[in-house]
Structures are given as structure tokens and as C-alpha cells.
Amino acid sequence: MVKFNSLILQRVALAVTALAFSAVASAQWSLDLDDSQLSFVTVKAEHIAEVHSFSRLEGQIDAAGNARVSIDLTSVETGIAIRNERMQTMLFETGLYPQATVRAAINTDALSAIAVGEDMTLDTQLTLALHGAETVISAPLRVTRQTDGVRVTTLSPLIVTAESVGLVAGVESLREIAGLPSISRAVPVTFSVKFVAD
């Protein structure tokens, strides 16, 4: 009888686990703005590095694993109001290009196999659309299952070049108006974003 009950419990546990994995794989996820960050670093005058961020992000992962994050470029935060304004108007030209988007394909089967508290590493191709141009970036990411969602974090900074997204002229305009000898055209970007099931 004990062996019979044990078999029943094992089968029930397997069934519940299968249902849970199925729910994860078929779920749609939305970005939790309050628990997500995206930052980038600029270097001016050769040696002066400064950290900036965006305060407004939106994103989803659909049931097929198509991930998309939209970045509101008017929400750029540099710590200096006039620099925020100059980045918006002279670099990003937010009147014409108010948003940047990042797209990726996520393996939902792999995602569903991660237990709460565990993580996995994904080598993913991200497509960045910015300022009317697109570039593909190879991105090593860590995906962590949490009790209330999934966190996706860069394992190392992603390098975005001004040339790849049509921002060379904007960088030069910023350099000239600020009277700087140089502003780096290669920018390290990091993010840690959380998605919760809808």
C-alpha cells in the first residue's frame, strides 16, 4: 500500500510539474518598469566616464518567445537637465525618432525548464532599432526564474557604436556645443529587466 501511494504521489507531482512548465511556456510576459534598469556609459575628453540611464521602458515576451523592449528616448537621464535636452534634440532627435526598440527570440522550452531560484545563460542575438537604423548585437544574457517573474540581465556590457545606428553626426554636434576634444563613439550598455506573467 505504501509503495502504491508513493507511485500515485510521484505521478501527481509529475503532472503538476508538467502543467506548470506548460503554463510558463504558453504565458505572455510584460516588463516590470519599477524593477528594471537600462544604463549606458559615455566617455568624454578621453578619460571622463559618466553613467546615464532611461527611466521609461516597456516590453513583452509573447507565447512564441518573441521579446520586444521599447525605450522612450525622451526619458534619458544624465543627471544634468541641459544635457538631457541636448541628447534628446541633438543626438537622438526625438522629434523624429522618439523610441528605440530591442527585439530577440527567446527559447520558451528552455525558459520553462528553469526552476524558481535557478538561472541559465543564453547567447542571444539582439536587434536594436535606433534613429532609423538597425544593428544586430551578440548578447550573453543570464535568465533567472523568480517567484513572481523572470529576470534577464546582461553578463557583460554590450557595445553599441555610433556608426552602427546613425548617431555620428549627433555625437559630433554634442562634442562641438560642449567644447570637448572628444566623445567616444563606442558606448557600453547594460540592463537588468524583469518580466512578470500577464
C-alpha positions as CSV (number, residue, x, y, z in Angstrom):
1,M,0.0,0.0,0.0
2,V,2.8,2.4,0.9
3,K,4.5,1.7,-2.5
4,F,1.2,2.2,-4.3
5,N,0.6,5.6,-2.5
6,S,4.2,6.6,-3.3
7,L,3.6,5.9,-7.0
8,I,0.4,7.9,-7.0
9,L,2.2,10.9,-5.4
10,Q,5.0,10.7,-7.9
11,R,2.6,10.7,-10.8
12,V,0.7,13.6,-9.3
13,A,3.9,15.6,-8.8
14,L,5.0,14.9,-12.4
15,A,1.6,16.0,-13.7
16,V,1.7,19.2,-11.6
17,T,5.2,19.9,-12.8
18,A,4.3,19.4,-16.5
19,L,1.3,21.7,-16.1
20,A,3.5,24.4,-14.5
21,F,6.1,24.1,-17.3
22,S,3.3,24.3,-19.9
23,A,1.9,27.4,-18.2
24,V,5.3,29.1,-18.3
25,A,5.9,28.2,-21.9
26,S,2.5,29.5,-23.0
27,A,2.4,32.6,-20.8
28,Q,2.8,36.1,-22.0
29,W,5.1,38.4,-20.0
30,S,5.2,42.1,-19.5
31,L,8.2,44.2,-18.4
32,D,8.0,45.5,-14.8
33,L,9.3,49.0,-15.0
34,D,9.7,49.5,-11.3
35,D,12.2,46.6,-11.2
36,S,14.0,47.2,-14.5
37,Q,17.1,49.3,-15.4
38,L,18.9,50.1,-18.6
39,S,22.2,52.1,-18.4
40,F,24.9,53.3,-20.7
41,V,28.3,54.9,-20.2
42,T,29.8,57.8,-22.2
43,V,33.5,58.8,-22.2
44,K,34.4,62.4,-23.0
45,A,37.8,64.2,-23.2
46,E,39.4,60.7,-23.3
47,H,39.2,59.9,-19.6
48,I,35.9,61.2,-18.1
49,A,33.3,58.4,-17.9
50,E,29.7,59.1,-17.0
51,V,26.8,56.8,-16.4
52,H,23.4,57.6,-17.9
53,S,20.0,55.7,-18.0
54,F,16.5,55.7,-19.4
55,S,13.6,55.9,-16.9
56,R,10.8,54.7,-19.2
57,L,10.8,51.2,-20.7
58,E,8.0,48.9,-22.0
59,G,8.3,45.3,-23.1
60,Q,6.7,42.0,-23.7
61,I,7.6,38.4,-24.3
62,D,4.8,36.6,-26.2
63,A,3.9,32.9,-26.0
64,A,6.1,32.2,-29.1
65,G,9.1,33.7,-27.3
66,N,9.3,36.9,-29.3
67,A,10.7,39.5,-26.9
68,R,10.5,43.2,-27.5
69,V,11.5,46.2,-25.3
70,S,10.8,49.8,-26.2
71,I,12.9,52.6,-24.8
72,D,11.5,56.1,-24.5
73,L,14.4,58.2,-25.6
74,T,12.8,61.3,-24.1
75,S,13.4,59.7,-20.7
76,V,17.2,59.8,-21.0
77,E,18.6,60.8,-17.6
78,T,22.2,62.1,-17.4
79,G,22.0,64.0,-14.1
80,I,22.1,67.4,-15.9
81,A,18.9,68.9,-17.3
82,I,20.5,70.8,-20.2
83,R,22.5,67.6,-21.2
84,N,19.2,65.6,-21.1
85,E,17.7,68.1,-23.5
86,R,20.7,68.2,-25.8
87,M,20.8,64.4,-26.0
88,Q,17.1,64.3,-26.9
89,T,17.3,67.0,-29.6
90,M,20.8,66.8,-31.0
91,L,21.7,63.1,-30.6
92,F,18.6,61.0,-30.6
93,E,16.4,63.6,-32.5
94,T,13.4,62.5,-30.5
95,G,11.1,64.7,-32.6
96,L,11.7,62.2,-35.4
97,Y,12.7,59.1,-33.5
98,P,11.1,59.1,-30.1
99,Q,11.8,55.4,-29.3
100,A,14.4,52.7,-29.7
101,T,13.4,49.1,-29.8
102,V,15.2,45.9,-28.9
103,R,14.0,42.5,-30.3
104,A,15.1,39.0,-29.6
105,A,13.8,35.4,-29.8
106,I,13.7,33.5,-26.5
107,N,13.6,29.7,-26.3
108,T,10.4,29.2,-24.3
109,D,11.1,25.5,-23.8
110,A,14.4,26.4,-22.1
111,L,12.7,29.1,-20.1
112,S,10.0,26.7,-18.9
113,A,12.7,24.2,-17.7
114,I,14.2,26.7,-15.2
115,A,13.1,26.2,-11.6
116,V,12.4,29.1,-9.3
117,G,15.7,30.4,-7.9
118,E,17.7,28.9,-10.8
119,D,19.2,30.6,-13.8
120,M,20.6,29.8,-17.2
121,T,22.9,31.5,-19.7
122,L,21.6,32.4,-23.2
123,D,23.8,33.6,-26.1
124,T,21.2,35.7,-27.9
125,Q,21.1,38.0,-31.0
126,L,19.5,41.3,-30.1
127,T,18.3,43.6,-32.9
128,L,18.5,47.2,-31.9
129,A,16.4,49.7,-33.9
130,L,17.5,53.3,-33.2
131,H,17.5,56.6,-35.2
132,G,16.2,54.9,-38.3
133,A,18.9,52.3,-38.4
134,E,19.2,48.7,-37.2
135,T,22.1,46.7,-35.9
136,V,22.5,43.2,-34.5
137,I,24.3,42.7,-31.3
138,S,25.5,39.3,-29.8
139,A,24.5,39.3,-26.2
140,P,25.4,36.8,-23.4
141,L,22.4,37.0,-21.0
142,R,21.5,35.4,-17.7
143,V,17.9,34.5,-17.3
144,T,16.7,33.9,-13.7
145,R,13.3,32.5,-12.7
146,Q,11.9,34.3,-9.7
147,T,8.7,33.5,-7.7
148,D,6.9,36.3,-9.5
149,G,8.6,36.5,-12.8
150,V,11.7,36.2,-15.0
151,R,14.8,38.5,-14.8
152,V,17.0,39.0,-17.8
153,T,20.5,40.5,-17.2
154,T,23.5,41.2,-19.4
155,L,26.5,39.1,-18.4
156,S,28.9,41.8,-19.8
157,P,28.4,45.2,-21.3
158,L,27.1,45.4,-24.8
159,I,29.0,47.8,-27.1
160,V,26.9,50.0,-29.4
161,T,28.8,52.2,-31.8
162,A,27.5,55.5,-33.2
163,E,28.3,54.3,-36.7
164,S,26.0,51.3,-36.4
165,V,22.9,53.3,-35.6
166,G,23.4,56.6,-37.4
167,L,24.5,58.8,-34.5
168,V,27.9,60.0,-35.6
169,A,26.6,63.5,-36.6
170,G,24.7,63.7,-33.3
171,V,27.8,62.8,-31.3
172,E,29.8,65.4,-33.1
173,S,27.1,68.1,-32.5
174,L,27.2,67.3,-28.8
175,R,31.0,67.5,-28.8
176,E,31.1,70.9,-30.5
177,I,28.4,72.5,-28.4
178,A,30.1,71.3,-25.2
179,G,33.5,72.4,-26.4
180,L,35.0,68.9,-25.8
181,P,38.1,67.5,-27.6
182,S,36.4,64.1,-27.9
183,I,33.4,62.0,-27.1
184,S,33.7,58.2,-27.6
185,R,31.6,56.7,-30.4
186,A,31.5,53.3,-28.7
187,V,29.1,53.0,-25.8
188,P,28.9,50.2,-23.2
189,V,25.2,49.3,-22.4
190,T,24.0,47.1,-19.6
191,F,20.5,46.2,-18.5
192,S,18.6,44.1,-15.9
193,V,14.9,43.8,-16.8
194,K,12.2,41.8,-15.1
195,F,9.1,40.3,-16.8
196,V,6.0,39.2,-15.0
197,A,3.3,36.9,-16.3
198,D,0.1,38.7,-17.6
